[in-house]
């Protein structure tokens, strides 16, 4: 069961320890500036098939197409979600 997982937009993912791990942020330039991270998405289909949580990192290259660049599963991961404070105020 994975009802405990938040369904927000992921802004940042850190692989490994928070202080020394590798972080990926939406909007970050990668591949020597030839691409930009466009999305970090929790792969629900992979979870349904294998019962393993997987996060996919997508990159948009200069040619305009987004590609799956990396995926992470079964390792220490910290997720930072996009929070729109304007929508949270009552």
Secondary structure, DSSP 4 states (H G I P E B T S, - for coil): --TTS--S-EEEEEES-TTTSEEEETT-EETTTTEEEEEEEE-HHHHHHHS--EEEEEEEETTS-EEEEEEEESS-EEEEE---HHHH--
